[in-house]
Amino acid sequence: MSLESFLNTHEKLMRLSRDQLFGDAERSLKLQRIVKACARLLNVSRASIWQLSPQGNELFCEAIFCSEQQEMLTNNTLRENQFPRYFEAMRTERMINANEARTDARTIEFTDAYLKPNNIYSLLDLPIFNGTQLNGILCLEQTELREWDMETMAIATSVADLISLMNLNESWQESQMQIDSLKRRDPLTMLENLDTFQKRIEQDLRRSLAEDKHQLVMMGIDGFRSINDKYGYDTANQVLVAFANILRHACKLGFYSPGRMSGDLFAIWMPEADHEDALDLIQEIQSEIKQPLILQGGKEQIEITFTSSITQLPVPGYMGATPYRCAEYALYRAKRDTKGSVMLFQPEWAAQLNESRTQDQILIDALRNGHIFPFYQPITSAESGDIVGIEALVRWVHPGGSINKPCHFLPRLNELGLMPELGRKVLEKSLVDFKDIRLKHKNLKWVSVNVSGEHLSASDFIQHIQKELGKRQLSSEQLRLEIVEELLAEHNPMLQNNIRLLNHANLKLSIDDFGTGYSSLSRLKQLPISNLKIDQSFVKGLTTSHEDQCISSSVLGLARGMGMTVTAEGVETVSQLDWLKTAGCQLIQGYFVAKPMPKEELLVWLENRSSTFQPTN
C-alpha cells in the first residue's frame, strides 16, 4: 500500500468511524456501517466486531459483513472451552496477525469449526476496550492467504481504538442516565421522589384546561414509628417497600403515578380523575393490605393500616406554588382526627395554607439572607479540659434578637427540599469562622459539621467540601462530618457511595447520637469513622441509671476495640464528668463546659477561659 493510498484510506475510515460511532444511531447500526466500510476500504473478505461476555469466556458477534455476498451475515458465538488457545492469546497479545490462520498456534483451533466452513485462510484480530477492560475484538478475515502489512494493521488498530472510545462514551452516558434516574427516584422503593412528583403535578396542571379536574391522594402508614422501634430499621424498610409495591400494582390500570414523599408518606397523582376514582383506588389498596405483610422470608407478619387524604386540583383560592401542601395538610388533619380515615380537602382550608405559605417565605428569606447560621459549642478533653474542637450547631436568629433552635425550623426546611442548600451554607460559614478563630487559638484542631441525608446524597457533595477546604487553605483533618446513625443503613446508592468516597478524600465521620438508632457493626468497620458520640439521653442518667451506664460502657468498649474516640454529649455535672473520665471517655461537650454561642462570643469566651474546667451556669 503506497503512502498516499494509506493516508487516503486512513482518513476515510477515521472520518466514517467518528461520524458513525458518536452519532445518534443505534449501536448495532453504527457497527454494521463500520464493518462494511472496513471490508471495502481495506479490501478484506469479511470484517466483524465481537463483544466479550462479562465473564470473559464467550465472544458474541455484534456485526459481520461479507464482501462477496455484500450483506450482513448471521451472528455467531465463540466459547473459551472450545478455543482456549485463542482466548489466551486474545488476553495477552496486542494483536493476532495470523497470516496462515489454519496453522498458526493461536488460531489453529478454529480450522475445522470456523475457518474451513467459511473458506478463511488469514485473520487479523485487534483488541477493543471499555476503559481499561478488554471488551471485544475487531476481526478482519481473508479467503486467500494474505500477509498483513503494517499499513493495514495501523488502520485497523485506529478503528479498534475508536470503537473503544465509543464503548467508553456509551458507558459514561449510561452512568449519567443511572445518576439522573437516581435523582428522580426514591432509592429504597424506586417510586418517584418528592421533587420529581411535584414537577409532574406542576407540568400536568400547566397543560390542563380550566375545566379539568385532577386528584392528589396522600397516604401515611399508621404507627410507623412503632414498627421501626419494635422490629428495627431493616424490617421497617421492608414494610415501606412492600407498601410501595402495593401502590405500584394498584396504579397500573389507571395509569396513575405513585411516589414516596418522605418517611412513611406516599402519594398518588391521578390526572383527569374525580373523587369517586380516588375513593375506589383507596379502597382497592385497603383491600390489598387486609392480609398481614409477610417479611424477612416469612419470619415476620406485620399488619398495617394507613390514613389518606384526597385533594382535588386545582384548589380555588390557594396561592402556593406547590399544591402538594394542600394534600399534606388534609392528611395531617385526618391523622389528628381518626387514624385509618379518608379526609377530603375542604376549600376553606386554602386561606390557612396561604398564611402558612407566608411563614415559609419568611423561613426561606432567613436562610438566604444569612439569618440562619451556626453557633459553636466547644468540645474538650475529658482528662485535661483543653479545648480540642468545636461543633457547628445551626440557629435561626431573628432581626429582633430572638433565637430559634433547629427543632423549630429544620423539619420544615426538609419538607421544602432546602436541606442541601442549608448544608452547603453551614459548611462554608463554619470553615470561614474556624479559620478566623484559629488565627488567635492555634490549639483548636477541628470543626465538626452536621450533615443531613439530603445533603450527603448530593452528587457534588465531596467536590464541594474539597473546594471549600482548598479555598480556606484548610486540611481534611481540620473538618469532621457528623451524621446520625440511621444514615449508615439508608438504602440510597448516592449517599452510600459518597460515604465510601469520604475515605479517599481523607475525610472522617463522627456518628451522632450513637446507640439511639440501628446500624451494623460491619458497616462501622468498613467506613471512615473516627468518633462515636454518646447521646445526651444516656449521659443524663449516668449517675442514677444502671441501664444508661451499661449502654455508655458498651459504646466506649466498642470504640476502644475499633480504634475510635468517643465524645459524650450533654455533660452538665461534675459527677457525669467523673464517671466518663473513669470509664475512659476522651471528649466531652455540654453546658458543663459551655453553651453553643456565635463566633464573636466564642472568641471572648476562649480569651477569658483558663486551661482547666470552668463549669457554666
N, C-alpha and C positions, 0 to 999 in steps of 0.2 A: 504494500500500500504506500503510495507516494505521500510526501509531506502535505501537499495541497489537498489530496483526497482525504487524508487523515483529519486535517483541520476542518474540512467541509462536513465530513461525516460526524465528527465530534460536535460541531456547532449545531447541526440539525437535530441530533439526538438530545443534546442538552436543552435546546430550546423547547423541543416537543415534551421532554420529560418534565421540565419546570412548569410548562403550561398545563400539562395533564395532572401531575401529581399534586399540585397545590390549587387546583380549580375546585369547582363545586360539585362535580360529577360524583356518582357512586364509586366506591373503591374498586369494585370489580370492573367497571367500565374503564377507569383510569388504567388499570393494569393490562387489560386487553389491548388498549391502544399502544401501550409501551412495548409489549412483546411483539406486536405486529410491526412496529417501527424498527425494533431491533433486528427482526428477521430480514426485513427489506434492506435496511441500510448497512448491516454487517454481513449480508449475503450468507445467512445460515439457513439450514433446512427447517429447524424448529427452535423456537425460543419460548421459555416458560419461566414462571415465578412460583416458588414453592414456599409455604409458611410452615415453620417448625411448631409442633404442638407444645403446650405449656410444660409438659413432662419431658420434652426433648427427645422423644423416642419415635416420633412419626413426622413425615413431611406430607402436607396436603397441597396439592396443586391448585393454585388460585387462578392461573391463566396460562394457556398453552396455545401457540399458533403454529400451524404447519404451512410452510411456503408452497409446497407442491399442491396442496388442496385449497390453499387460500381461504382457510377457515379456522375458527377456534375449535379445538378438539375437546373430547370428554375429559374431565378432570380425573386424577388418579391419586393413590396414596401409597407411600413407601414407608415400610416399618423397619425399625432397627434390628429386630430379631431375625429378619430376612437378609439384611445387608449391613452387618456390624462393622465391616472394614470401611465402608463408605461413610457411615455416620461418625466413626472415629476420625477419619481424615477431614471431614467437614468441620469438626470442632477444633482441630489442631492446626490446620494449614490455612494460609491466607487465600489460596485459590486451588482448585483442582483442574489443572490443564492436562487432560488425558487425550493426547494426540491419537493414541491407539487404545481406545476405551476397553476393547474386548480382552486385552492382555495386561493393561495397567492394573497393578495390585490394588489400587483404591477403588476401581470400578468394575473389576472382572466379575464380581458377584452379580452384576446386572445383565450379564451376557445372555443367558437363556430366558430370563423372565422379562427383560425390557429391551435390551439392545438389538438382539436378532429379530424379535417380532416387529420392531419399528425400523429395522434396517439402518441402525445408527452405528457409526464407526468412531466418531470423535466427540468428546464432551469438553465443555469449558464451564465450570461452575464457580460463581463468585458469592461470597457471604453477604447477607443482608442483616442489618442490625436494628434493634429498637433501643436506643440509648447505648448502653454497653453490652446488652444481652444479644446473643445470636438469635435471630428471628426467622431466618429462612435463607433461600439461595435464588440467584438468577442463573438460569441454566441455558446454555447455547449448545445445540446438537447439530451434527453434520452427518449426512447419509453417505459420505465418502471420507476416506482418510484425509485429515486436514491438520497441518501443523499451525497451531495458533501463534500468530505473530504478536509482537509487543504492542503494535498499534491497536489491534482488535482487543487485546487484554486490557489496555489502558482505557479504551472507550467503554468496554463492558463494566470495568471497575467503577467508572464515573456514574454509569446508570445505576449500578447497585447501591452506590453511596447516596444517590438522590432518592431512591426508594427507601433507604434507611432514614433519610431526613423526613420523608413523608410519614413513616411509621412514628417517628418522634413527634411530629406535628399532630398526628391523629391522637396519640396518647395524651398530649397536652390538652387538646380540645376536649377529649373525653373526661380528663380530670377536672377541667373547668366546668363542664356540664354537671359532673357529680357535685362539685362545690356549690354551683348555682342551685342544684336540686336540694342540697342540704340546707341552704339558706332559706329555701321556700318551705321545707318540711320540718315538722316536729321529729327529732331524731329517734325518739322512743317508739311512737305509734306510726310514724310516717304519714300522718294526716297533715293537711296544710297547717302551718303555724299562724299565729295571730296576725303578723304583718301581711302575709300572703292572703289570708282570709279577708282581712279588711279591704285590701286593694281589689279583690274580686268583687266585693259588695259595691264599693265605690264605682268601679268600672261598669257594672251592670246597671246601677242607678243612673249613671250619666247617659247610658244608651237607651234607657226605657222611656216609654211615652208617659205623659202626665197621668193617664187613667190606669196605668199598670199598677198592680199590687204584688208585693213580694213578702215572704215570711222569713223571719230570722228566729230560729229555735235555739235556745241555750239550755244546757243541762249541766248540773253539778251532782256528783256522786255523794249520796248522804253518808255522813260519818266516815269520810275517807281518812281523816287524821287518825281515827281509832284503828282502822285497818292497818295503817302504817305503823302505829305504836305496837299493836298486838302481833302482827305477823312479820314485820320488818320491811326494809326498803325494797328488796328484790321482789317479794310477793306483792307488795303494793304496786310496783311497776307492772307486774303480770296482770293485775286487775285492770290497770289503765289500758294495756294492750288488748286485753280481751274485750273491754267495753268499746274500744275504738273499732275493733273488728266487727262487732255487732252493728255499730253505726254505719260502717262502710258497706256492710251487706244490705242494711235497710235502705240505704240511699241509692243503690244501683238502679232499681226500676224507675225511680223518679228523676234520675239524672241530677240529683241534688249533691251539694258539696259539703262534706263534713270536715271539721277542723278541731284541733286541740288548742285552746286559748292559753291555758296555764294550769299547772297542777291537775286537779280533777275536773276542770272546767272545759266543756266541749260545746261546739255549736254546729248547726246545720243551716246552710243557706239554701232557700227554696225560691228561686226566681219564678215569677208569674204563677204564684200559687195563692190559695186562700186559707182562712183559718181552719176550715174543715180538713184540708190536705195536711196541715201541720198537726192537727189533733190525731188524725189517722196514723201519721208517721210515728208520733209519740206512743200511741197505743201499741203499734207493731213492735217498737223497741221494748216497751214494758213487758209484752208477752214473751219476748226473747229472753229476758233476764229473770223470768219467774223461776227457772231452774237455777240451782247454785252453779257458780263458775267452778270448773274443775281445774286446779292449778297444781304446779310442782309435780307433774307426772301422775296426777291422781291422788297425791298425798293430802292435799287441802281442798275443801269445798267451802266456798265463801258465797254467802247470799248478799246481794247488793240491791239498793233501790236508788232512784235518782229524782231530783226535783227539777222542774223545767219551766221555761217561760216562752211565750210566743209574742213576737213583736211584728206588727205589720209596717212595712216600709214603703214609701217614705212616711215619717211621723210628722203630722201637721204641727207647726209651731216650734219644732225642735231646731235650734240654731247651731248645734255642734257639727263638727266636721266628721265625726265618727259615730254613725248610727248604732254601732255595736254597743255603745254605752247605754242605750235605751234597753236593750235586751238584758244587759248585765244588771241594770237597776231593777228590772222586773223580777229577775231571778233572785236577787238579794231579798226583795220583799216576799217572794214565795217561800224561801228558806226560813225567813224570820217568822212567817205565819204558820205554815204547815209543811213539814217535810213530806216529800213524795207527791206534792201537788203540782198542778199546771197553772201558771199565772199569765193572764193576758195583759200586755202593756196598756195602760189607760192614758188617753190623750192629755189629761190634766197633769200628768207627771212631767210633761215636757218642760214646764216652767221651772220645776225643781232642778231638772238636769241642766237647764240653761244657767242657773245660778252656780251649779257645780262646775260647769264649763268655765265660768268666770274665775273660780278658785283655781282651776287647773292652769289657766293662763298666768295667774299670779305666781304659781309654783314654777312654771316654765320660765317666766321672766326672771325669777330669783336665781334659777340655775344659770341662765345665760348672761346675767348681769353681775355675776360674781358674789351673790349674797349667800350661796351655799358653798362652803369651803371647809377645809379640815382644821380642827383643833388638834392639839398634840398632847398625849399623855406619856410621861416618862416611864421607861422600863429600866429597872435597876437590878444589879447583882444582889441576890438574896443574902449572900455572905457579907459583902463589904458595903453595900449601899451605893456603890458607884453607879452613875447613870451610863448605860451602855447603848441604849437606843430609845426611839420614840415611836409611838403608834399614831397614825393619822386617823382621826375619828371625825366623820363629817357632821357638820351642824348647819342649820339654816338660821342666819342672823338677820332679823328684820330691821328695816331702817330705824325704827324706834328703839332698838336695842334688845328686844326680847329674843330668846333663843329657842328654836325647836330641835328636839333630839331626832335621830334617824327614824325611830318608830312612827313618828307623826307624818313623815313625807316619803320615805323610801318605798313603801308599798304602792303609793300612787305613781311615783316615778317609774316603778317597774311595770305597772299597768299601762302607762303611756309609752312604754318602749324606750325610755330615756336612760336606762342604767348604763349602757355602754358609753354614752356621752358624759354622764356623771363620772364614771370610772376614769375616763381619759383626763377630765378636768382635775379630779382629785390627785391622780398620779402626777400630772405636770406641776400642780401647785405644791405638792409635798416635796418633790425633788428640788424645786426652786427654794422653798423655805429651809429644807435640810441643808442645802449648800450655804445659805446665809447663816444659819445657826452654827455650822461647823467653823466658820471663819473666826468665831470667838471661843468655841468649845471643841477643840480638836479631839477630845476623848470620845465624843459621840460617834459610834461606829456605824449605825444604820437607822433607816426609817422603815417602818412596816406599814404597808398599804393594803387595805381590804379590797378584794376583787370579787365581784359578783359573777354568777354563772353566765349571765348575758354578756358581760364584758370579756370574760375568759373565752367565750365562744367566737369572738370577733376574728375574722380571717387575718387581720393585720395586728393582732394582739402583741406578738413577740417583737415584730418590727417596730411598733410604736414605742415599746419600752426601750429597746436598744437605741432608737433615735433620740429619745428624751434623755437617757443616761449620757449619750455622747455629747448632746447639746450642752449639758451641765458639767461635762468632764468628770463624771462620777463613774465608779466601777460597779459591776453587778453585785459585788459583796456588800455594797452600801444600801442595797434595796432588798427588803423581804416582802414577799407577797403572801397575804393571809387569805385562805379560802375556808369555807365551812366544810365539815367532814362529809356531808351528803354529796358534794360535788365529785368525790373520788369514785362514787358508784353511778354517777349520772350517765345515762345512755345517750351521749352526744359525741359523735365522732370528731367534730371540730374541736370541742372542748378537750376531749381526751388527748387528741393529737397535740394541742397547744401545751397541755400539762407535760407530755413527753418531751416536747421541744425545749421546755424550760431548762432541762438538764444540759442540752447542747449549748444553750446561751449562758450557762453557769449561773442561773437564777435559782434561788432556793425558796421553798414553800414552807409556810407555817400553817398548821391545821388549827383553826379557831374552834373553840367550844368542843374540844375533843372529849369523846365519851357520851355526847348527847345524841349522836346520830348513828348511822350504820356504815361501817367501812370494813374492807377486807384487809387482814394483816399482810397478805401477799401484795396488795396494792401499795401499802406503806413501804414495803421493802423495795418495790420496783421504781418508785417515784423519787424526785429530788427533794425530799422532805428533810428539813434540818431541825424543826422545832414543833413541839406539840404544846397546845395551850389548854390548861385545865380550866373548865368553865367555872365562872364565879358561883354558880348554884352549888357546886361541890365544895368550893373554898369556904363558903359561908358557914357550912356545918362542920368544919374540920375539928373544932374543939368539943363538939357535942354529939355528932352523929358517927356511929361506927361504920355505917354504910358509905358515907362520904369519905371517911378515912381509907376504907378498903379500895374504893374507886380511884382515889388520888394516888394511893400507893401502887396500884396496878399500872396506872399511866406512867408513873415515874420509873417503875421497873421495866416496862416495855420500852420506853425511850432510852433508858440506860443500856439495855441489851442491843438496841439498834443504832446506838451512837448518835442519838438526838438529844438536844436540850429541851427543857420544859419551862414554860412560863405559866405562873399561876395568876389568873385574872381576879379582880375584885378583892384584893387583900386590903383589909380595913383595920386589923388589930395586931398588936404585938404577939398575942398568943397564936394567931394564924401564921404569922411570920416565923415564929419559933418552931411550930410544927413542920412547916415547909422546909426550913433550913435543916432540921434534924433528919427529915426524910430524903434530903438530897436534891431539892428543887433549886435550880440555878438562878432563875429570873423571876421577878415579881412585878406586878403593876396593880394599881388601885389607889383608892383615896388615902390609904396609909402613907403613900409616897406623895401623890399629887393628883388633883383632878385634871381632866382634859382642859386645855387652855389655848387661846390663839397664840400665834408665833411671838408677838410682842410681849405678852405676859410670860410666856415660857422663857424668853431671853432674860427678863428681870428675875424670874424665879431661879434660873440657873446661876445667875450672877450672885444672888444672895445665899445660895444653899451651900452648906459645907459638904464634905465627902461622906458624912455619916447620915443615918436615917433621921429625918425630922418629921414625925407624924403630923399630918394636917388635920384641921378640924373638919 
